[in-house]
C-alpha cells in the first residue's frame, strides 16, 4: 500500500502538486487520487516515472510504495 503522506511530502519537496504529477504521468486526477488513497495500485511504470520525475532515491521509493 502506498504511504500517502510520505509521497505527498516528496511531491511537495520536488516543487510539484498532486495535480502536476498526475498530469505529467498521464494519469487522470481521479485515478491518481484513487492510487494515492489505496483504492487502486500504482503500476510499475507509474512508480518508475514518479520515482524519476520527483527524484526519489531507491530507499525513498521503497518506503513510499513497498513498505
PyMOL commands that set and color helices and strands:
alter all, ss='L'
color gray80, all
select helices_A, chain A and resi 4-13+18-25+29-36+44-53+58-65
alter helices_A, ss='H'
color red, helices_A
deselect
rebuild
show_as cartoon
